[in-house]
């Protein structure tokens, strides 16, 4: 129990520090690296809670795809972050209001747990039927009871991905593109010209 408490406080402290550095770091590449560190520590907290499936999804999806994509976008695109920070003050009131709302919600949740201790029984771990793990239970639910909703969600994501590709695919003038149909229909006479050059006359 002491080891679990120490691991929890260690993961939580590093997670909070990494989250603060994501916002306060001047270099966007450093922000992405701190974001990856925050994801790993959040995954450690999920493992302590017994939700190993969420921990693996957090590492595989968010660290392996989203954070790495952020890193490539930041490093490849030329973004003037100094110019972007010039208009931060005009968004400060809206950001402060949203932060205040989130703070009030967190206080309400924490106050409910403190004032109504029996509410913790609702989140108590339940017995695993048949000795199945969390991942196996989620798999059984997704591919039996919620199979149609799961497939529909996959189709929506596929359509969204194709739509994003179509919207961002622009034909720029002056760029040569391969046209396979024209290459197949090309005749020998259109591509090759035989020129007879007399001797010692040059080209």
C-alpha positions as CSV (number, residue, x, y, z in Angstrom):
1,X,0.0,0.0,0.0
2,X,2.9,2.4,0.8
3,X,4.5,1.6,-2.5
4,X,1.3,2.3,-4.4
5,X,0.9,5.7,-2.5
6,X,4.5,6.7,-3.3
7,X,4.0,5.7,-7.0
8,X,0.8,7.7,-7.1
9,X,2.3,10.9,-5.7
10,X,5.4,10.5,-7.9
11,X,3.3,10.1,-11.1
12,X,1.0,12.9,-10.0
13,X,3.8,15.3,-9.2
14,X,5.6,14.7,-12.5
15,X,2.3,15.0,-14.4
16,X,1.4,18.3,-12.9
17,X,5.0,19.7,-13.4
18,X,5.0,18.5,-17.0
19,X,1.5,20.0,-17.7
20,X,2.8,23.4,-16.3
21,X,5.8,23.2,-18.6
22,X,3.7,22.4,-21.6
23,X,2.0,25.8,-21.2
24,X,4.9,27.8,-20.0
25,X,7.8,26.5,-22.2
26,X,9.0,29.1,-24.7
27,X,10.1,26.5,-27.3
28,X,7.2,24.6,-28.9
29,X,9.4,21.5,-29.4
30,X,10.0,21.5,-25.6
31,X,6.3,21.8,-25.1
32,X,5.6,18.7,-27.2
33,X,8.3,16.8,-25.3
34,X,6.7,17.8,-21.9
35,X,3.4,16.7,-23.3
36,X,4.7,13.3,-24.1
37,X,6.1,13.1,-20.5
38,X,2.7,14.1,-19.1
39,X,1.0,11.3,-21.2
40,X,3.4,8.7,-19.8
41,X,2.7,9.7,-16.2
42,X,-1.0,9.8,-16.8
43,X,-0.7,6.2,-18.2
44,X,1.1,5.3,-15.0
45,X,-1.8,6.6,-13.0
46,X,-4.2,4.6,-15.1
47,X,-2.2,1.4,-14.4
48,X,-2.4,2.1,-10.7
49,X,-6.2,2.4,-11.0
50,X,-6.3,-1.0,-12.7
51,X,-7.3,0.5,-16.1
52,X,-4.4,-1.0,-18.1
53,X,-6.4,-0.7,-21.4
54,X,-6.7,3.1,-21.1
55,X,-3.0,3.3,-20.2
56,X,-2.0,1.4,-23.4
57,X,-4.4,3.5,-25.5
58,X,-3.0,6.7,-24.1
59,X,0.6,5.6,-24.9
60,X,-0.1,4.0,-28.3
61,X,-2.6,6.6,-29.7
62,X,-1.7,9.9,-28.0
63,X,2.1,9.4,-27.6
64,X,2.6,7.3,-30.7
65,X,0.4,9.3,-33.1
66,X,-0.9,12.6,-31.8
67,X,2.2,13.9,-29.9
68,X,4.6,12.7,-32.7
69,X,2.4,14.4,-35.3
70,X,2.6,17.6,-33.2
71,X,6.4,17.3,-33.2
72,X,6.6,16.8,-36.9
73,X,4.2,19.8,-37.6
74,X,6.2,22.1,-35.3
75,X,9.6,21.0,-36.7
76,X,8.6,21.0,-40.4
77,X,6.3,24.0,-40.7
78,X,7.8,27.5,-40.4
79,X,5.6,29.2,-37.8
80,X,6.4,32.6,-36.4
81,X,5.5,31.9,-32.7
82,X,6.5,35.4,-31.7
83,X,3.8,36.9,-33.9
84,X,1.3,34.4,-32.6
85,X,1.9,35.4,-29.0
86,X,1.2,39.1,-29.8
87,X,-2.6,38.6,-29.6
88,X,-2.6,36.5,-26.5
89,X,-4.0,39.3,-24.3
90,X,-7.2,39.6,-26.3
91,X,-8.0,36.0,-25.5
92,X,-7.1,36.3,-21.8
93,X,-10.7,37.1,-20.6
94,X,-12.3,34.2,-22.3
95,X,-9.5,31.8,-21.2
96,X,-9.8,33.1,-17.6
97,X,-13.6,32.5,-17.7
98,X,-13.2,29.0,-19.0
99,X,-10.5,28.3,-16.4
100,X,-12.7,29.6,-13.6
101,X,-15.6,27.4,-14.7
102,X,-13.3,24.3,-14.7
103,X,-12.0,25.3,-11.2
104,X,-15.5,25.6,-9.8
105,X,-16.4,22.2,-11.3
106,X,-13.3,20.6,-9.7
107,X,-14.2,22.2,-6.4
108,X,-17.7,20.8,-6.6
109,X,-16.4,17.3,-7.4
110,X,-13.9,17.4,-4.6
111,X,-16.4,18.8,-2.2
112,X,-18.9,16.1,-3.0
113,X,-16.4,13.4,-2.3
114,X,-15.5,15.1,1.0
115,X,-19.0,15.8,2.2
116,X,-20.6,12.6,1.0
117,X,-18.1,9.8,1.7
118,X,-20.7,7.1,0.7
119,X,-20.3,8.4,-2.9
120,X,-17.0,6.6,-3.1
121,X,-18.8,3.3,-3.0
122,X,-20.2,4.0,-6.4
123,X,-16.7,4.0,-7.9
124,X,-15.5,1.0,-5.9
125,X,-13.9,-1.8,-8.1
126,X,-16.4,-4.5,-8.9
127,X,-15.6,-8.2,-9.2
128,X,-14.4,-9.3,-12.6
129,X,-16.8,-11.9,-14.1
130,X,-15.2,-15.1,-15.1
131,X,-11.8,-13.8,-14.1
132,X,-11.6,-11.6,-17.2
133,X,-9.3,-8.6,-17.3
134,X,-10.5,-5.1,-18.2
135,X,-9.2,-5.4,-21.7
136,X,-11.0,-8.6,-22.3
137,X,-14.2,-7.2,-20.9
138,X,-14.0,-4.1,-23.1
139,X,-13.3,-6.3,-26.2
140,X,-16.3,-8.5,-25.5
141,X,-18.5,-5.5,-25.1
142,X,-17.2,-3.7,-28.2
143,X,-17.4,-6.8,-30.5
144,X,-20.7,-8.2,-29.3
145,X,-23.1,-5.6,-27.8
146,X,-21.7,-2.5,-29.4
147,X,-20.4,-3.9,-32.6
148,X,-22.6,-1.7,-34.9
149,X,-21.8,1.5,-33.0
150,X,-18.1,0.5,-33.1
151,X,-18.2,0.0,-36.8
152,X,-20.2,3.2,-37.3
153,X,-17.6,5.2,-35.4
154,X,-14.9,3.6,-37.6
155,X,-16.8,4.6,-40.7
156,X,-17.2,8.2,-39.4
157,X,-13.5,8.5,-38.7
158,X,-12.7,7.1,-42.2
159,X,-15.0,9.6,-43.9
160,X,-13.5,12.4,-41.8
161,X,-10.0,11.4,-42.8
162,X,-10.9,11.2,-46.5
163,X,-12.7,14.5,-46.3
164,X,-9.6,16.2,-44.7
165,X,-7.4,14.8,-47.4
166,X,-9.7,16.1,-50.2
167,X,-10.1,19.5,-48.6
168,X,-6.4,20.0,-48.2
169,X,-5.4,18.6,-51.6
170,X,-4.9,21.6,-53.8
171,X,-3.5,21.7,-57.3
172,X,-0.8,24.4,-57.5
173,X,0.0,25.9,-60.9
174,X,3.5,25.4,-62.3
175,X,3.9,21.9,-60.8
176,X,4.4,19.0,-63.1
177,X,2.3,15.9,-62.2
178,X,2.4,12.5,-63.6
179,X,-0.5,11.7,-66.0
180,X,-0.6,7.9,-66.6
181,X,-3.3,8.1,-69.3
182,X,-1.3,10.5,-71.4
183,X,1.9,8.3,-71.0
184,X,0.0,5.2,-72.2
185,X,-1.5,7.0,-75.2
186,X,1.8,8.5,-76.2
187,X,3.0,7.5,-79.7
188,X,6.6,6.9,-80.8
189,X,6.3,9.8,-83.4
190,X,5.4,12.2,-80.6
191,X,8.4,11.4,-78.5
192,X,11.3,10.6,-80.8
193,X,12.6,12.7,-83.7
194,X,15.4,11.3,-85.9
195,X,17.7,14.1,-87.2
196,X,20.3,13.4,-89.8
197,X,23.4,15.5,-89.0
198,X,26.0,15.8,-91.7
199,X,29.6,14.9,-90.7
200,X,31.7,17.6,-89.1
201,X,28.8,20.1,-89.0
202,X,28.0,19.8,-85.3
203,X,24.7,19.6,-83.7
